[in-house]
Amino acid sequence: MGSDANKMTDGTSFQPSEPAPCANGCGFFGTAATNGFCSKCFRDVQIKAEHAASAKVAVDKLVNNVVSLPPQPPSSSSSGSEPIPPPAAAVTEKVSNRCLICSKKVGVMGFKCKCGDTFCGSHRYPEKHDCEFDFKRTGREAIAKANPVIKADKMDRI
């Protein structure tokens, strides 16, 4: 009985089509859910689209920053218009798991200085890494904040 139901086809049942090859031509089969691509090619296409979208946003942001700069007065030495240099887009990032002086990997045992950099055990002291942080001024400010000056009136009020 169950085999008769499988053999019987009516107009409402979905007939599976033959598998189509990947639209990228990689040799695997594509599906309609992935726009005719196999799963690997579909993922690669999505990644490329995301990179293109992020690049477009970055270029638009850069163009908007250059356009929003105030106009500079023309210099008397040049008769032609000088191109406006683009702002520094790439700021070098400090690697937080390496010593700033010797680039030794410090991992979680790195010493964070008050100047904001990370150092290894031998460069952790301010004298060893020529620290620019002013410890004296910070100490004076902390003492002044903790101990405000109290002055008595010169005349006794009645």
Secondary structure, DSSP 8 states (H G I E B T S, - for coil): -HHHHHH---TTS------EE-TT-SSSEE-GGGTT--HHHHHHHHHHHHHHHHHHHHHHHHHHHHHTS------SS-SS---------------TTB-TTT--B-GGG-EE-TTS-EE-STT-STTTTT----HHHHHHHHHHHHS------SS---
